[in-house]
Amino acid sequence: MRDVYRNPMLYYLLAPLLVAVWPLFVWAAYLPQAQESWDKEQSYYVEGQTYILDILRMDPDRLDLAANSEVSGEFSYAKAIDRVANLCRIPASKCDYSAGGVITAGNKKKQQARIKLTDVDVVQAATFLSRMQSTWVKLTCDKISLTKDKALPNQWDVDFTFWYFY
């Protein structure tokens, strides 16, 4: 049996045979699979476009937030939180925040803020988070903590931790 592996004639026949079979295998197996993947990705694209159009139809204010001129300029947590809280109909008495100083690491600057919303419902909290992050691109939410008020059915205390990168 070992003589078969040592015989160079086997390799002279096997290598060209494998090279000849490889294009047939690609034609029979890989190309149809690639076409199916392409069709699936195209359907995902169309489905995503319809979702985007539905979102814009249901909430056209998202485009106004992106085009608003107040967004440009120097970022301030006080202005940002006040503006978004007013848009979400959260009174100032239910919104408390504390912002840290600007931290410089290397050539990058960042600032942290903790925001506490008290006695809000889940929709208000989600809208607040969505508008904060869609209005300021460099703002990221690091942590969210929800605490349910046991006395009321849909009242929550929500703690956000945001980071803004300059």
C-alpha positions as CSV (number, residue, x, y, z in Angstrom):
1,M,0.0,0.0,0.0
2,R,2.9,2.4,0.7
3,D,4.2,1.8,-2.7
4,V,1.1,3.5,-4.2
5,Y,1.8,6.7,-2.3
6,R,5.5,6.7,-3.3
7,N,4.7,6.3,-7.0
8,P,5.0,9.7,-8.7
9,M,2.6,8.6,-11.4
10,L,-0.3,8.9,-8.8
11,Y,0.5,12.6,-8.3
12,Y,0.9,13.2,-12.0
13,L,-2.6,11.9,-12.6
14,L,-4.3,13.1,-9.3
15,A,-3.2,16.8,-9.5
16,P,-4.6,17.4,-13.0
17,L,-7.8,15.5,-12.2
18,L,-8.4,17.7,-9.1
19,V,-7.7,20.8,-11.2
20,A,-10.2,19.7,-13.8
21,V,-12.9,18.8,-11.2
22,W,-12.6,22.0,-9.2
23,P,-14.3,24.3,-11.8
24,L,-17.2,21.8,-12.1
25,F,-17.6,21.8,-8.3
26,V,-17.6,25.6,-8.3
27,W,-20.2,25.7,-11.1
28,A,-22.4,23.0,-9.4
29,A,-22.2,24.0,-5.8
30,Y,-20.8,27.5,-5.1
31,L,-22.5,29.6,-7.8
32,P,-26.1,28.6,-6.9
33,Q,-25.4,29.1,-3.3
34,A,-23.9,32.6,-4.0
35,Q,-27.0,33.4,-6.1
36,E,-29.3,32.4,-3.3
37,S,-27.3,34.6,-0.8
38,W,-27.5,37.5,-3.2
39,D,-31.3,37.2,-3.6
40,K,-31.7,37.0,0.2
41,E,-29.6,40.1,0.7
42,Q,-31.6,42.0,-1.9
43,S,-34.9,41.0,-0.1
44,Y,-33.4,42.3,3.2
45,Y,-32.6,45.6,1.5
46,V,-36.1,46.0,0.2
47,E,-37.6,45.0,3.6
48,G,-35.3,47.5,5.3
49,Q,-36.3,50.3,2.9
50,T,-40.0,49.7,3.7
51,Y,-39.3,49.8,7.4
52,I,-37.4,53.1,7.0
53,L,-40.3,54.6,5.0
54,D,-42.8,53.4,7.7
55,I,-40.8,55.0,10.5
56,L,-40.6,58.3,8.6
57,R,-44.3,58.1,7.8
58,M,-45.2,57.5,11.5
59,D,-42.6,60.0,13.0
60,P,-41.7,62.7,10.5
61,D,-40.2,64.8,13.3
62,R,-37.1,62.8,13.1
63,L,-36.1,64.6,9.9
64,D,-36.8,68.0,11.6
65,L,-34.5,67.1,14.5
66,A,-31.6,66.3,12.1
67,A,-32.1,69.5,10.1
68,N,-32.5,71.8,13.1
69,S,-29.9,74.5,13.4
70,E,-29.8,74.4,17.2
71,V,-28.1,71.1,17.1
72,S,-24.9,72.5,15.6
73,G,-22.4,74.4,17.8
74,E,-20.9,73.7,21.2
75,F,-22.6,70.8,23.0
76,S,-24.0,71.3,26.5
77,Y,-25.8,68.7,28.6
78,A,-28.0,71.4,30.1
79,K,-29.3,72.6,26.8
80,A,-29.6,69.1,25.3
81,I,-31.5,67.6,28.3
82,D,-33.8,70.5,28.6
83,R,-34.6,70.5,24.9
84,V,-35.3,66.8,24.7
85,A,-37.2,66.7,27.9
86,N,-39.5,69.4,26.6
87,L,-40.0,67.5,23.4
88,C,-40.9,64.4,25.4
89,R,-43.2,66.3,27.7
90,I,-41.2,65.5,30.8
91,P,-41.4,68.3,33.3
92,A,-38.2,69.8,34.7
93,S,-39.2,68.6,38.2
94,K,-39.0,65.0,37.0
95,C,-35.6,65.4,35.3
96,D,-32.3,65.6,37.3
97,Y,-28.8,65.4,35.9
98,S,-25.2,65.8,36.9
99,A,-22.4,66.3,34.4
100,G,-18.8,65.6,35.0
101,G,-15.9,67.6,33.7
102,V,-14.3,67.1,30.3
103,I,-11.8,64.3,30.3
104,T,-8.8,64.4,27.9
105,A,-7.2,61.2,27.0
106,G,-4.5,61.5,24.3
107,N,-6.1,63.8,21.8
108,K,-9.7,62.8,22.5
109,K,-12.1,64.5,24.8
110,K,-15.1,63.1,26.5
111,Q,-17.7,64.1,29.1
112,Q,-20.0,61.9,31.2
113,A,-23.4,62.8,32.5
114,R,-25.9,60.9,34.7
115,I,-29.6,61.7,34.1
116,K,-32.4,60.5,36.4
117,L,-36.0,60.7,35.2
118,T,-38.5,60.1,38.0
119,D,-42.1,58.9,37.6
120,V,-42.1,58.6,33.8
121,D,-43.6,55.8,31.7
122,V,-41.7,53.5,29.5
123,V,-42.7,55.3,26.3
124,Q,-41.4,58.7,27.6
125,A,-38.1,57.1,28.6
126,A,-37.6,55.4,25.3
127,T,-38.5,58.5,23.4
128,F,-36.1,60.5,25.5
129,L,-33.3,58.1,24.8
130,S,-34.1,57.9,21.1
131,R,-34.2,61.6,20.6
132,M,-31.0,62.2,22.6
133,Q,-29.1,59.8,20.5
134,S,-30.6,60.7,17.2
135,T,-30.0,64.4,17.7
136,W,-26.4,64.2,18.8
137,V,-24.4,61.7,16.9
138,K,-21.4,61.7,19.2
139,L,-23.5,61.0,22.3
140,T,-23.7,57.4,23.5
141,C,-25.7,55.8,26.3
142,D,-23.5,53.6,28.4
143,K,-25.9,52.3,31.0
144,I,-29.7,52.3,31.6
145,S,-31.3,51.4,34.9
146,L,-35.1,51.0,35.3
147,T,-36.8,50.9,38.7
148,K,-40.5,50.3,38.8
149,D,-42.7,52.3,41.2
150,K,-44.6,49.7,43.1
151,A,-47.6,52.0,43.9
152,L,-48.3,53.0,40.3
153,P,-48.7,50.5,37.4
154,N,-46.7,52.3,34.7
155,Q,-44.4,54.7,36.5
156,W,-40.7,54.2,36.4
157,D,-37.5,55.8,37.6
158,V,-34.9,55.7,34.9
159,D,-31.2,56.3,35.3
160,F,-29.1,57.0,32.1
161,T,-25.3,57.3,31.9
162,F,-24.3,59.2,28.8
163,W,-20.9,59.9,27.3
164,Y,-20.3,62.7,24.8
165,F,-17.2,62.5,22.7
166,Y,-15.8,65.8,21.4
